[in-house]
């Protein structure tokens, strides 16, 4: 009986540790809204870096190097018409994700200067 009780206690302790570890991983995956300032432009027409029109935000990092954030498909449709012919400086609020070393922003708001 003591052996069964000891085994049961170890199993319960193991489950608690596993659940706590999974909870910590889920917490890391929470996405935060960011505010970025830079040049909102067409990757094809203004930057000549693509063969298709893509809405991008070009931001200078601390080392004065360009960091390009690609608008997601929905944001591209909504905001592309205003910047395809001429890029505009602006502030973009949204959630940034990284897939295959490509930064994508799901835009909530864009305010042009």
DOMINU-932353 format. One record per residue: residue in one letter; x negated, y negated, z negated of N, C-alpha, C in turn. Coordinates in steps of 0.2 Angstrom, whole numbers, plus 5000, padded with zeros to 4 digits. Each point is the difference from the previous one (the first is absolute). Example, Ala and Ser with C-alpha at 12.3 -4.5 7.8 and 13.67 -1.06 7.14 Angstrom:
! residues 2
+------+------+------+------+------+------+------+------+------+------+
| code |  n_u |  n_v |  n_w | ca_u | ca_v | ca_w |  c_u |  c_v |  c_w |
+------+------+------+------+------+------+------+------+------+------+
|    a | 4934 | 5028 | 4961 | 5004 | 4994 | 5000 | 4996 | 4994 | 5000 |
|    s | 5002 | 4995 | 5004 | 4996 | 4994 | 4999 | 5004 | 4995 | 4997 |
+------+------+------+------+------+------+------+------+------+------+
! end
This chain:
! residues 113
+------+------+------+------+------+------+------+------+------+------+
| code |  n_u |  n_v |  n_w | ca_u | ca_v | ca_w |  c_u |  c_v |  c_w |
+------+------+------+------+------+------+------+------+------+------+
|    x | 4996 | 5006 | 5000 | 5004 | 4994 | 5000 | 4996 | 4994 | 5000 |
|    x | 4994 | 5000 | 4996 | 4996 | 4994 | 5000 | 4996 | 4999 | 5007 |
|    x | 4999 | 5005 | 5003 | 4997 | 5000 | 5007 | 5004 | 4997 | 5005 |
|    x | 5007 | 5002 | 4999 | 5005 | 4997 | 5005 | 5001 | 4992 | 4999 |
|    x | 5000 | 4999 | 4993 | 5001 | 4993 | 4998 | 4994 | 4995 | 5002 |
|    x | 4994 | 5003 | 5000 | 4994 | 4997 | 5002 | 5000 | 4999 | 5007 |
|    x | 5001 | 5005 | 5004 | 5001 | 4999 | 5008 | 5005 | 4995 | 5002 |
|    x | 5006 | 5000 | 4996 | 5005 | 4995 | 5002 | 4997 | 4993 | 4999 |
|    x | 4997 | 4999 | 4994 | 4997 | 4993 | 4998 | 4995 | 4998 | 5006 |
|    x | 4996 | 5005 | 5002 | 4995 | 4998 | 5005 | 5003 | 4998 | 5007 |
|    x | 5005 | 5004 | 5002 | 5004 | 4998 | 5006 | 5003 | 4994 | 4999 |
|    x | 5004 | 4998 | 4995 | 5003 | 4994 | 4999 | 4995 | 4994 | 5000 |
|    x | 4994 | 5001 | 4997 | 4995 | 4995 | 5000 | 4997 | 4998 | 5007 |
|    x | 4999 | 5006 | 5004 | 4998 | 4999 | 5007 | 5005 | 4997 | 5004 |
|    x | 5007 | 5001 | 4999 | 5005 | 4997 | 5004 | 5000 | 4992 | 4998 |
|    x | 4999 | 4998 | 4994 | 5000 | 4993 | 4998 | 4994 | 4997 | 5004 |
|    x | 4994 | 5003 | 5000 | 4995 | 4997 | 5003 | 5001 | 4999 | 5007 |
|    x | 5003 | 5005 | 5004 | 5001 | 4999 | 5007 | 5005 | 4995 | 5002 |
|    x | 5005 | 5000 | 4996 | 5006 | 4995 | 5001 | 4997 | 4993 | 4999 |
|    x | 4996 | 4999 | 4995 | 4997 | 4993 | 4998 | 4995 | 4998 | 5006 |
|    x | 4996 | 5005 | 5003 | 4995 | 4998 | 5005 | 5004 | 4998 | 5007 |
|    x | 5006 | 5004 | 5001 | 5004 | 4998 | 5006 | 5003 | 4993 | 4999 |
|    x | 5002 | 4999 | 4994 | 5003 | 4993 | 4999 | 4995 | 4995 | 5001 |
|    x | 4994 | 5001 | 4998 | 4994 | 4995 | 5001 | 4999 | 4999 | 5008 |
|    x | 5000 | 5005 | 5004 | 4999 | 5000 | 5007 | 5006 | 4996 | 5003 |
|    x | 5006 | 5001 | 4998 | 5006 | 4997 | 5003 | 4999 | 4992 | 4998 |
|    x | 4998 | 4998 | 4995 | 4999 | 4993 | 4998 | 4995 | 4997 | 5004 |
|    x | 4995 | 5003 | 5002 | 4995 | 4997 | 5004 | 5002 | 4999 | 5007 |
|    x | 5005 | 5003 | 5003 | 5003 | 5000 | 5006 | 5005 | 4994 | 5001 |
|    x | 5002 | 4997 | 4994 | 5004 | 4994 | 5001 | 4997 | 4994 | 5004 |
|    x | 5004 | 4998 | 5005 | 4998 | 4995 | 5004 | 5002 | 4993 | 4998 |
|    x | 4995 | 4995 | 5000 | 5001 | 4994 | 4998 | 5001 | 4995 | 5005 |
|    x | 5004 | 4995 | 5000 | 5001 | 4994 | 5004 | 4993 | 4996 | 5000 |
|    x | 4998 | 4998 | 5006 | 4994 | 4996 | 5000 | 5002 | 4994 | 5004 |
|    x | 4996 | 4994 | 4999 | 5001 | 4994 | 5004 | 4993 | 4999 | 5004 |
|    x | 5000 | 4999 | 5006 | 4994 | 5000 | 5004 | 5001 | 4993 | 5005 |
|    x | 4994 | 4996 | 5000 | 5000 | 4995 | 5005 | 4995 | 5001 | 5005 |
|    x | 5002 | 4998 | 5006 | 4996 | 5001 | 5006 | 5003 | 4998 | 5006 |
|    x | 4998 | 5003 | 5006 | 5002 | 4998 | 5007 | 5005 | 5006 | 5002 |
|    x | 5006 | 4998 | 5001 | 5005 | 5005 | 5003 | 4999 | 5000 | 5007 |
|    x | 4999 | 5005 | 5004 | 4998 | 5000 | 5007 | 5002 | 5006 | 5003 |
|    x | 5000 | 5000 | 5007 | 5001 | 5006 | 5004 | 4994 | 5003 | 5001 |
|    x | 4999 | 5007 | 4999 | 4994 | 5003 | 5001 | 4998 | 5001 | 5007 |
|    x | 5004 | 5000 | 5005 | 4999 | 5000 | 5007 | 4999 | 4993 | 5003 |
|    x | 5005 | 4996 | 4999 | 5000 | 4993 | 5004 | 4995 | 4995 | 4997 |
|    x | 4999 | 5000 | 4993 | 4996 | 4995 | 4997 | 4993 | 5003 | 4998 |
|    x | 4999 | 5006 | 4998 | 4994 | 5003 | 4997 | 4997 | 5004 | 5006 |
|    x | 5003 | 5002 | 5005 | 4998 | 5004 | 5005 | 4996 | 5007 | 4997 |
|    x | 5003 | 5003 | 4995 | 4998 | 5006 | 4997 | 5004 | 5006 | 5001 |
|    x | 5005 | 4999 | 5005 | 5005 | 5006 | 5001 | 5003 | 4999 | 5007 |
|    x | 5003 | 5006 | 5002 | 5003 | 5000 | 5006 | 5007 | 4999 | 5000 |
|    x | 5003 | 5000 | 4994 | 5007 | 4999 | 4998 | 5001 | 4994 | 4995 |
|    x | 5005 | 4997 | 5000 | 5002 | 4995 | 4996 | 5001 | 5003 | 4993 |
|    x | 4996 | 4997 | 4995 | 5001 | 5002 | 4993 | 4999 | 4993 | 4996 |
|    x | 5004 | 5000 | 4995 | 5000 | 4994 | 4995 | 4995 | 5002 | 4995 |
|    x | 4995 | 4995 | 4999 | 4995 | 5001 | 4995 | 4999 | 4994 | 4995 |
|    x | 4997 | 5001 | 4995 | 4998 | 4995 | 4995 | 4993 | 5000 | 4999 |
|    x | 4996 | 4995 | 5002 | 4993 | 5000 | 5000 | 4998 | 4996 | 4993 |
|    x | 4997 | 5003 | 4996 | 4998 | 4997 | 4993 | 4992 | 5000 | 4999 |
|    x | 4997 | 4995 | 4998 | 4993 | 5000 | 4998 | 4999 | 5003 | 4993 |
|    x | 4996 | 5005 | 5000 | 4998 | 5003 | 4993 | 4995 | 4995 | 4997 |
|    x | 4998 | 5002 | 4994 | 4995 | 4996 | 4996 | 4993 | 5000 | 5004 |
|    x | 4998 | 5004 | 5004 | 4994 | 5000 | 5004 | 5001 | 4996 | 5007 |
|    x | 5006 | 4997 | 5000 | 5002 | 4996 | 5007 | 5001 | 5005 | 5006 |
|    x | 5001 | 5006 | 4998 | 5001 | 5005 | 5006 | 5008 | 5001 | 5001 |
|    x | 5002 | 5000 | 5006 | 5007 | 5001 | 5002 | 5003 | 5007 | 4998 |
|    x | 5005 | 5000 | 4996 | 5004 | 5006 | 4998 | 5007 | 4999 | 5004 |
|    x | 5001 | 5005 | 5004 | 5007 | 5000 | 5004 | 5005 | 5005 | 4997 |
|    x | 5006 | 4997 | 4998 | 5005 | 5004 | 4998 | 5006 | 5000 | 5006 |
|    x | 5002 | 5006 | 5001 | 5005 | 5001 | 5006 | 5007 | 5000 | 4997 |
|    x | 5004 | 4996 | 5003 | 5007 | 5000 | 4997 | 5003 | 5007 | 5002 |
|    x | 5004 | 5003 | 4996 | 5004 | 5006 | 5001 | 5005 | 4999 | 5006 |
|    x | 5003 | 5005 | 5003 | 5004 | 4999 | 5005 | 5006 | 4996 | 4999 |
|    x | 5003 | 5000 | 4995 | 5006 | 4996 | 4998 | 4998 | 4992 | 5000 |
|    x | 4994 | 4999 | 4997 | 4998 | 4993 | 4999 | 4997 | 4997 | 5006 |
|    x | 4997 | 5005 | 5004 | 4998 | 4998 | 5007 | 5006 | 4997 | 5004 |
|    x | 5005 | 5004 | 5000 | 5006 | 4998 | 5004 | 5003 | 4993 | 4998 |
|    x | 5000 | 4999 | 4993 | 5003 | 4994 | 4998 | 4996 | 4994 | 5001 |
|    x | 4993 | 5000 | 4999 | 4996 | 4994 | 5000 | 4996 | 4999 | 5006 |
|    x | 5000 | 5005 | 5005 | 4995 | 5000 | 5006 | 5002 | 4994 | 5005 |
|    x | 5006 | 4999 | 5001 | 5002 | 4995 | 5005 | 4997 | 4993 | 4999 |
|    x | 4999 | 4998 | 4993 | 4998 | 4993 | 4999 | 4993 | 4999 | 5000 |
|    x | 4996 | 5006 | 5001 | 4992 | 4999 | 5000 | 4997 | 5003 | 5006 |
|    x | 5004 | 5003 | 5004 | 4997 | 5003 | 5006 | 4996 | 4995 | 5005 |
|    x | 5003 | 4995 | 5001 | 4997 | 4995 | 5004 | 4995 | 4996 | 4997 |
|    x | 5000 | 4998 | 4993 | 4996 | 4996 | 4996 | 4999 | 5003 | 4993 |
|    x | 4994 | 5001 | 4998 | 5000 | 5002 | 4993 | 5001 | 4995 | 4995 |
|    x | 5002 | 5001 | 4994 | 5002 | 4995 | 4995 | 4997 | 5002 | 4993 |
|    x | 4997 | 4996 | 4997 | 4998 | 5001 | 4993 | 5006 | 5001 | 4995 |
|    x | 5000 | 5004 | 4996 | 5005 | 5001 | 4995 | 4999 | 5004 | 4994 |
|    x | 5005 | 5001 | 4996 | 5000 | 5004 | 4994 | 5005 | 5006 | 5001 |
|    x | 4997 | 5006 | 4999 | 5004 | 5006 | 5001 | 5001 | 5003 | 4993 |
|    x | 5006 | 5002 | 4998 | 5001 | 5004 | 4994 | 5003 | 5007 | 5002 |
|    x | 4997 | 5005 | 4997 | 5002 | 5007 | 5002 | 4996 | 5005 | 4996 |
|    x | 5001 | 5006 | 5002 | 4997 | 5006 | 4997 | 4995 | 5003 | 5005 |
|    x | 4994 | 5001 | 4998 | 4994 | 5002 | 5004 | 4999 | 5008 | 4999 |
|    x | 5000 | 5003 | 5005 | 4998 | 5007 | 5000 | 4994 | 5002 | 5004 |
|    x | 4996 | 5005 | 4999 | 4995 | 5002 | 5004 | 5001 | 5007 | 5003 |
|    x | 4999 | 5000 | 5006 | 5001 | 5007 | 5003 | 4994 | 5000 | 5006 |
|    x | 4996 | 5005 | 4999 | 4994 | 5002 | 5004 | 4996 | 4993 | 5001 |
|    x | 4999 | 4997 | 4995 | 4995 | 4994 | 5000 | 5004 | 4994 | 5004 |
|    x | 5006 | 5000 | 5000 | 5004 | 4995 | 5004 | 5005 | 4997 | 4994 |
|    x | 4999 | 4993 | 4999 | 5004 | 4997 | 4995 | 5006 | 4998 | 5003 |
|    x | 5006 | 5002 | 4998 | 5007 | 4998 | 5002 | 5003 | 4996 | 4995 |
|    x | 5004 | 4995 | 5002 | 5004 | 4996 | 4995 | 5007 | 5000 | 5002 |
|    x | 5004 | 5002 | 4995 | 5007 | 5000 | 5000 | 5003 | 4993 | 4998 |
|    x | 5001 | 4996 | 5005 | 5001 | 4993 | 4998 | 5007 | 4998 | 4997 |
|    x | 5000 | 4996 | 4995 | 5006 | 4998 | 4997 | 5002 | 4993 | 5002 |
|    x | 4995 | 4995 | 5000 | 5000 | 4994 | 5002 | 4994 | 4997 | 5004 |
|    x | 5001 | 4995 | 5004 | 4995 | 4997 | 5004 | 5001 | 4993 | 5000 |
|    x | 4996 | 4996 | 4997 | 5000 | 4992 | 5000 | 4995 | 4997 | 5004 |
|    x | 5002 | 4997 | 5006 | 4994 | 4997 | 5004 | 4999 | 4993 | 4997 |
|    x | 4993 | 4998 | 5001 | 4998 | 4993 | 4998 | 5002 | 4995 | 5005 |
+------+------+------+------+------+------+------+------+------+------+
! end
